[in-house]
């Protein structure tokens, strides 16, 4: 029962993250990726931190508090910012498909660091997802060239996310998922304080519509998405949760094609199909 609930929560996280990705692309027409990330971290922290303090802090050792702090800064302050920069350069569809390499990397690290199984399903899924990444990264853009800076941003974000997921999986095993995710976001907001001077002008320029959009992105992508994800980690573990949530790129690509007029090219379609096959193989045979 707990495994089924974990999968359901992971699918919910995938959907709200996909929706947040599309909304973020719209928002970044008026606000920079860095500004969007900083503002949503502050808003999310304002929601989570008072509740965490009211419910009580988790019983962690000094070393675990250090890991929790690093997980928040690396996963939220830096990785999310890098991904938003990459998405701004590549578009929702391509950045979302490129990020599907993340579960492969996470599951490999989880195998050696946390003793998660390494199966034939993982290897087969890895091949399918890797082919999808190659197809997407080499696709010609409007000027018949690939924006490799965007590709680099996305791949750096994946490495950072892998560290954040593995550490969260380790920390949440004996603690409240709500407390862990709330404190990770709060530490991410703390790390984002160094960027306040750079985002001040963007924030001042936001109108009511802009604030409403940022609010929705925060609600779906950070508050709900990461809570569902962390709770799923508690029930199912990173070896199952991570590949299931990687259905998010497929949902995001469909939403982007439908609502943002992003092109549905043959390569993107093939990449989506390969990604779907890879995720199913990882999720079913792991």
Helices and strands as residue ranges (DSSP letters): H 2-27, H 33-55, H 62-72, I 73-79, H 80-90, H 92-98, G 99-101, H 102-114, H 120-137, H 148-172, H 177-192, G 193-195, H 196-205, H 208-217, I 218-224, H 225-236, H 238-245, H 248-259, H 266-285
